């Protein structure tokens, strides 16, 4: 190699203030340990925050669900209880955890009656008026209460006659309602016909109001999952037991901890055990979360809630 080439190579590998070899410096063991510790601290803080948030949302969801079940019970019961006629014997059985009564499911007026047959107008009329309406279609096992004005002008002999419905409702195309002046030729819908358990009283006139009722039972009951629910049966509880409407609630007990408790009051507010004298039904509903919840990181605990409301019976005289 020539002297000039050796001089050039020497200039590439050495220079002013530098050694013969350019080395790169990496992380030391102490630096790696410090970084690892800081990363672990940050991850631990994030994990703790996430766990607390999960507990908060889970606890909030459980409390919201518990209160929703209580509100659901409070929304169902008044609709059926208000329309009862305690003076007319609609309230059949009462206890602190259950009640059996005749719930109104519809109403109409008579177009025609002959023997055990009763015909009422269609549900929709061309005029927009409503003469027939029901929340549940009446059927076998239900009862039709027909107002009997009797044959004297005095009100003392007026009464509601009860007739059992023996068959499913059927539709008939005839002019009975048209001839009675309850429908017009524009009402193309057929009329409803009911088969009753006995002949309609002759003193019941065309245009008499009809009230359809169904025997209903509400109760606090224990289900197969060992939880307690507000149950519904109509007209009676079958082999499968009650239908759960709301819950779970607290278990049944004779004390203040009962999940659903009924109290029956007279007009003066005193408690009564006579179904015919009930003017108000006071209902207390109690529930708690299905598991312990915590919001602040403190010890977890079961959270309970309750709601009390009173239903005034409209038809008690």
C-alpha positions in Angstrom: 0.0 0.0 0.0 1.3 3.4 -0.9 2.1 6.0 1.7 -0.6 8.3 0.4 -3.3 5.6 0.7 -2.2 4.7 4.2 -2.4 8.3 5.3 -6.0 8.6 3.9 -7.1 5.4 5.8 -5.6 6.8 9.0 -7.5 10.0 8.7 -10.9 8.2 8.5 -10.3 6.2 11.8 -8.7 8.9 13.8 -9.1 12.6 14.2 -8.6 15.4 16.6 -9.8 14.6 20.1 -11.0 11.0 19.2 -9.7 7.6 19.9 -9.1 5.0 17.3 -12.6 3.4 17.7 -16.1 5.2 18.0 -18.1 3.2 20.7 -21.9 3.8 21.5 -23.1 3.8 25.1 -26.4 1.9 26.2 -28.6 1.7 29.3 -27.0 0.6 32.5 -28.5 -2.0 34.8 -29.5 0.6 37.3 -31.3 2.7 34.7 -33.2 -0.4 33.5 -34.3 -1.2 37.1 -35.5 2.4 37.6 -37.5 2.3 34.4 -39.1 -1.1 35.4 -40.1 0.2 38.8 -41.6 3.4 37.5 -43.6 1.4 34.8 -44.9 -1.0 37.5 -46.0 1.9 39.6 -47.9 3.5 36.7 -49.5 0.2 35.7 -50.5 -0.4 39.3 -52.1 3.0 39.5 -54.0 2.5 36.3 -55.2 -1.0 37.4 -56.4 0.3 40.7 -58.4 3.1 39.0 -59.9 0.7 36.5 -60.9 -1.7 39.3 -62.6 1.1 41.3 -64.4 2.3 38.2 -65.7 -1.2 37.5 -66.9 -1.6 41.1 -68.6 1.8 40.9 -70.4 1.0 37.6 -71.3 -2.5 38.8 -72.6 -1.2 42.1 -74.6 1.6 40.4 -76.1 -0.9 37.9 -77.2 -3.2 40.8 -78.8 -0.3 42.7 -80.6 1.0 39.6 -81.9 -2.5 38.8 -83.1 -2.9 42.4 -85.0 0.4 42.3 -86.4 -0.4 38.9 -87.9 -3.6 40.2 -89.5 -1.7 43.1 -90.9 0.9 40.7 -92.3 -1.8 38.5 -94.2 -3.3 41.4 -95.5 0.1 42.3 -96.7 0.7 38.7 -98.5 -2.7 38.3 -100.6 -2.9 41.4 -102.5 0.4 41.4 -103.9 -0.1 37.9 -105.8 -3.2 39.0 -106.6 -2.3 42.6 -108.2 1.1 41.9 -111.0 -0.3 39.8 -112.2 -2.9 42.4 -115.6 -2.7 44.0 -115.1 -3.9 47.6 -118.7 -3.2 48.4 -119.6 -5.4 45.4 -117.5 -8.3 46.6 -114.6 -7.9 44.2 -112.0 -8.3 47.0 -112.1 -12.1 47.6 -109.2 -12.9 49.9 -106.7 -10.8 51.8 -103.5 -11.4 53.7 -100.3 -9.5 54.5 -98.5 -11.1 51.5 -101.3 -11.9 49.0 -104.6 -10.8 47.8 -107.2 -12.3 45.4 -109.7 -10.0 43.7 -111.7 -9.5 40.5 -109.8 -7.2 38.2 -111.7 -5.3 35.5 -110.3 -6.2 32.1 -112.9 -4.5 29.9 -116.3 -2.9 29.5 -119.1 -2.6 26.9 -122.9 -2.2 26.5 -125.5 -4.8 25.5 -126.8 -4.7 21.9 -128.8 -7.9 22.2 -129.5 -10.7 24.6 -131.5 -13.9 24.3 -131.2 -16.9 26.5 -127.5 -17.4 27.3 -126.3 -15.3 24.4 -125.1 -11.7 24.7 -124.0 -9.4 21.9 -121.9 -6.2 22.3 -120.7 -3.6 19.7 -117.4 -3.8 17.9 -114.3 -2.2 19.5 -113.9 0.4 16.7 -116.7 2.6 15.4 -116.7 4.9 12.3 -117.7 7.8 14.6 -114.6 7.4 16.7 -116.6 6.6 19.8 -115.7 3.7 22.0 -118.4 1.4 23.3 -116.3 -1.8 23.8 -112.8 -1.9 25.2 -110.7 -4.4 27.0 -107.1 -4.7 28.1 -107.3 -8.5 27.9 -109.9 -10.3 25.8 -112.5 -12.0 28.0 -112.7 -15.7 27.8 -113.8 -18.9 29.6 -113.4 -18.5 33.4 -114.0 -14.7 33.3 -117.2 -13.0 34.5 -119.5 -10.5 32.9 -121.2 -8.2 35.3 -124.3 -6.7 33.6 -126.2 -3.8 35.2 -129.8 -4.7 35.9 -132.0 -1.7 36.3 -134.9 -4.0 37.3 -138.5 -3.0 36.6 -139.1 -0.1 39.0 -137.9 3.5 39.0 -136.4 3.1 42.5 -132.7 2.6 42.8 -133.0 0.1 45.7 -133.6 -2.8 43.4 -130.8 -2.0 40.9 -127.8 -4.4 40.9 -125.0 -5.9 38.9 -125.8 -9.4 37.8 -122.8 -11.8 37.4 -122.7 -14.2 34.5 -119.8 -16.7 33.9 -118.3 -16.7 30.4 -118.2 -20.3 29.1 -116.7 -20.0 25.7 -114.1 -17.9 23.8 -115.5 -14.6 22.4 -116.8 -15.0 18.8 -117.7 -12.4 16.1 -121.1 -12.3 14.5 -122.3 -10.3 11.5 -125.9 -9.1 12.3 -128.0 -6.0 12.7 -128.6 -6.2 16.4 -126.3 -3.3 17.4 -127.5 -1.3 14.3 -131.2 -1.9 15.2 -130.4 -0.8 18.8 -129.0 2.5 17.6 -125.6 1.8 19.0 -123.8 1.4 15.6 -124.4 2.8 12.1 -124.3 1.3 8.6 -120.7 2.7 8.3 -119.5 0.3 11.1 -118.4 -2.7 9.0 -116.8 -4.6 11.8 -118.7 -7.6 13.2 -120.1 -7.6 16.7 -118.8 -9.7 19.6 -120.9 -12.5 20.9 -120.6 -14.2 24.4 -121.9 -17.5 25.6 -122.9 -17.1 29.3 -123.4 -19.6 32.1 -127.1 -18.9 32.5 -130.0 -17.0 30.8 -129.8 -13.2 30.9 -132.4 -11.7 33.2 -135.3 -10.3 31.2 -135.2 -7.0 33.1 -131.8 -6.3 31.6 -132.4 -3.9 28.8 -130.5 -3.1 25.6 -127.9 -0.5 26.3 -127.1 -1.8 29.8 -123.4 -1.5 30.7 -121.3 -4.6 31.0 -118.1 -5.0 33.1 -115.7 -7.9 32.3 -113.6 -9.1 35.2 -111.0 -11.8 35.8 -110.1 -13.4 39.1 -106.5 -12.3 39.8 -104.0 -13.2 42.5 -101.0 -11.1 43.5 -98.6 -12.5 46.1 -95.1 -12.5 47.4 -93.8 -16.0 46.6 -90.5 -18.0 46.6 -89.4 -19.2 43.2 -87.3 -22.1 42.2 -84.1 -20.0 42.3 -84.8 -19.4 46.1 -85.5 -15.7 45.5 -88.8 -13.9 46.3 -90.9 -12.2 43.7 -94.2 -10.4 43.2 -96.2 -13.1 41.4 -99.4 -13.0 39.3 -102.0 -15.7 38.7 -105.2 -15.5 36.7 -107.7 -16.9 37.1 -105.8 -19.3 39.3 -102.2 -20.5 39.7 -101.5 -23.5 37.5 -99.0 -26.2 37.8 -96.2 -23.9 36.9 -97.0 -21.5 39.8 -97.3 -17.8 39.7 -95.8 -15.6 36.9 -93.1 -13.3 38.2 -93.8 -9.7 37.6 -91.1 -7.9 39.6 -88.3 -8.8 41.9 -86.4 -10.2 43.5 -87.5 -8.7 46.8 -86.7 -9.5 50.5 -88.0 -12.8 51.8 -91.4 -13.1 53.4 -91.5 -12.5 57.1 -94.0 -11.4 59.7 -91.9 -8.4 60.7 -90.9 -5.2 58.9 -88.5 -7.0 56.6 -91.1 -8.5 54.3 -90.4 -7.9 50.6 -94.1 -7.1 49.7 -96.5 -6.3 52.5 -100.2 -5.4 52.1 -102.2 -3.5 54.7 -105.9 -3.0 54.4 -107.5 0.2 55.7 -111.1 1.5 56.3 -112.2 5.0 55.3 -111.0 6.3 58.7 -107.6 4.9 58.2 -107.9 2.0 60.7 -106.7 -1.5 59.8 -109.4 -4.0 58.8 -109.5 -7.7 58.0 -113.0 -7.5 56.4 -112.6 -7.3 52.5 -116.0 -5.6 52.2 -114.8 -2.6 54.3 -111.5 -2.0 52.6 -111.2 1.6 51.3 -107.5 1.8 50.8 -104.7 -0.7 50.3 -101.2 0.3 51.6 -98.3 -1.5 50.0 -94.7 -1.6 51.2 -92.1 -3.0 48.8 -88.5 -3.8 49.9 -85.5 -5.0 48.0 -81.8 -5.1 48.2 -78.9 -5.6 45.8 -78.0 -9.2 44.9 -74.5 -8.8 46.1 -72.2 -6.4 48.1 -71.4 -3.1 46.4 -68.9 -0.3 47.1 -68.5 3.2 45.7 -65.6 4.7 47.7 -63.3 1.8 48.0 -64.5 1.1 51.5 -65.8 -2.2 52.7 -68.4 -3.6 50.4 -72.0 -4.0 51.7 -75.4 -4.9 50.5 -77.6 -1.8 49.8 -81.3 -1.9 50.3 -84.2 0.3 49.3 -88.0 0.5 49.8 -91.1 2.2 48.6 -94.5 2.7 50.3 -97.6 3.8 48.5 -101.4 3.7 49.1 -104.1 2.9 46.6 -107.6 4.3 47.2 -110.4 2.0 46.0 -112.8 4.0 43.8 -115.9 1.7 43.9 -116.3 1.0 47.6 -120.0 2.0 48.0 
